[in-house]
Every structure is written in C-alpha cells, then in structure tokens.
C-alpha cells in the first residue's frame, strides 16, 4: 500500500476520553474509494488510471440480508455517477454466487445476469434464481419481474453507500485530517443495480450460513 | 457517542490541531521564576514499531466467526438464524466502513463493533430514504435518461462462461480495497473464493493489516483506544 502517516496523527475526539484516528491507509494504493468496491481494481475501472475504464463491469457493492420470508441480494455497479443513464452492457456477464452447504467458497447456486437490447429497449435476463418458476427469467429493465416465489429487478438506483471520500482525498494530499461525518461523496449519485429477492426456503439449509459474492466478466476480454 | 452532531468531527479536529504544535514555536525563552515541582506522570510506554496482528485476526466478532473467518473467503456471510446486521449479512443502511475499522483495529474485548460507528466517523446514514418493500433501494437522485420501452425479446448473449474474461469480484466490504495492496489487485480480482480459502491471499492480508497497525499503533494508544495487535 502506498501510504504514509508521518504527518497523519491528528485525531478525532468525542465526548471526553474516546478518540479515534482515521486511517488514511484505507485509501488503499491507488484506489480512491474505501470499503466499497467502486473503481476497483483501479487499473481496470478507475478513469484516473485507465484510459478505457470498464464502467459497466465495475462492481460497487454486494448487499445481502433476510426477512422472515425472503433472502434479498442487491449488487450495485457502474457508479457512482450523477445524472448518467444506467449501464445495461450486453457484453458483461454478472454472477451472483451463493453457498449454503459444504465448502463456503464453493457455490451451490450461481445466478447469471445478462443484459440485452431490442432497438432502444433494454432487457435483463436472470438465470438459475432459487425459487423462480423457471431456469431463465427475463423482462424489461426498471420493472419488477415476478417469477414463482422470486422477485427480480434491474435498474438505476441511488447509491446506498455513504462515505466522506473528499475528506479522505484532502487528508491524503495535505496530511491534515479533514474528515467530516456530514459530507457524503456518494450523496446525489446513482448506480445501476440488480436486486434479487428469493424465498428463504429455497436457500435455507439448517444452521449452515450463506456465503454470497458477485463477479463480473467481459466478453472477449478486458477493454 | 451517539450525540455527536454531524460535522463535529471536523470541528473537534480543528480544536485539537493547535495543541499538537505546543512548545514548538522556536521563540526566545525568557528565564522565569523557578517553578514549583509538580508530580510527574510516568513516561508513556513507547509505541512498538512492529506488530503482531494475529490476535486481531483471531478475535471473535460474530457468533462462531473470527475476523479471519469473516474475511476469508471474500464473501458476505449471512446466518439466517441471526438478525441481519453487518457483519452478519449487509443491509443497505449498515455503516460498514466504521464497523470494519473497529474489528480490524480494535480489541473487541475492550471495545465493540459499533465503537466507531456510534460517533459516527463517517456519515451515519444514507442521503436518500430506502424503500420499505421491494426493490428496497431508493430511486435514482439524478435525472438521467430513462430506459425506454419494453420488448417481447432481447438479444442476450448465449456464449459460454469461458468466453467472458474476469474483471471484478466483490464480497466482504473492504477486503479487496483495503487489505489487498496495489500490486496484487489485478491477480486478486482474477482469483476466486476457492483460492481465498486455500490461503493464497492470507499472507497479503496479514501483511497489509500489519502495515495498518504499524501506521496507526501510536495513534490508537494516544487516543485511549485499545488495539487488537500486540507488539511483535
């Protein structure tokens, strides 16, 4: 990691004794985004480091939670952006992997998500969604697609991630901590996202936890 | 710490900064009256320059999960028998940056997962309201062109997976971005969870985390936060 902390020793003090230091080191290497995965890997997706960044294939975040009846997974990508259209790239294959048995790194379910066009209309295809009525489900983007016990959608959404990226950048360039908890770089910005809601019964496997991750890949190789 | 108002972090920092420079102005000293001796505090223990982060990786953060089990393999772990709240799953509203910093840096016997999130260090909430029902994410804030129309069929690719070349992967927040060094980012993203589990990236993660503690160890000690790392 390309990090220096020689002058980075300022601290945040709150309510007496509790204080903390913001680790500039979390600006890992050349990546300017922390914790989430926007613009990472930077030499493929960050326009500051790649003249042809793969915007569409840049996964931002993976969210996964459950209710009493469903498991919901949301994968955001192609962001953060302000005022730009969603990215429905036919040449990118997204996979949402779920393990619910055996080795936690070995998926029992691989959901494939693809985009396609018909004239100016954009469509999305979901393959192998647990709890769906059929192996392949497709429909228009920006529309809730119901299939069996599953509900699916792809579209443009507000970026759920929040973080003071500007404070981190200023801190990195000046060595003086300038983080603020009232400044959110991702405010007012959007991502494209896929949201997959599945019946809990289609995934639940006793006490075995779920492991969930996403990948992206481009047809023919990196741009 | 829940009462810390937004923006207070910057204000408090501004107040603290001048203190860091006390005694270093280089001005001419004028002899004054002999000061009355005052009790002196013991000299602070020097901060070690090298750390063992294994205790950090071994500490338990959720039932049955050490930090190592949480971050390797690089997946979101979701136990359906426990309430969903990061790091058990990841909800839209979870403060993953502050919570991640807590379990990577702090002794969980002395602090908790929300020690930093309760300040909060970063903005504590999203700028838009999430939907209570599907699709849960908030509508876009910008005014981009809306995807037009629907059709009965689309030209989806039918090529096999082998025709597609890896670009990115994402599971647990902060692993690929914060614990994988720049030179390893491409091979890490081209790797997979099986290689994670087999230990391919464990030394990289451990070395990077050691670097974090080496950088921050003195800060944590000075600020009365107990680090999970021990002197090497």
Interface residues (C-beta under 8 A of the other chain):
Chain A: X1 X2 X3 X5 X8 X9 X10 X11 X12 X13 X14 X15 X17 X18 X19 X20 X21 X22 X23 X25 X26 X28 X29 X30 X31 X33 X34 X35 X36 X37 X40 X41 X42 X43 X44 X45 X54 X57 X58 X59 X60 X61 X62 X63 X64 X65 X66 X71 X72 X74 X75 X76 X81 X82 X83 X84 X85 X86 X88 X90 X91 X92 X93 X97 X99 X103 X104 X105 X106 X114 X115 X116 X117 X118 X119 X120 X121 X122 X123 X125 X138 X139 X140 X141 X142 X143 X144 X151 X153 X155 X156 X157 X158 X160 X162 X163 X164 X167 X176 X177 X178 X179 X180 X181 X182 X183 X184 X186 X187 X188 X189 X190 X193 X195 X197 X200 X203 X204 X207 X209 X210 X211 X212 X213 X214 X215 X216 X217 X218 X219 X220 X221 X222
Chain B: X1 X3 X4 X6 X7 X8 X9 X10 X12 X13 X16 X17 X20 X73 X74 X75 X76 X77 X78 X79 X80 X81 X84 X89 X90 X91 X92 X93 X96 X97 X100 X101 X105 X115 X116 X119 X120 X121 X122 X123 X124 X125 X126 X127 X128 X130 X134 X135 X136 X137 X138 X139 X140 X141 X142 X143 X144 X145 X146 X147 X148 X149 X150 X151 X152 X153 X154 X155 X156 X157 X159 X161 X163 X164 X165 X166 X167 X168 X169 X170 X171 X173 X174 X176 X177 X178 X179 X180 X181 X182 X183 X185 X186 X188 X189 X192 X193 X194 X196 X197 X208 X211 X212 X215 X216 X218 X219 X220 X222 X223 X224 X225
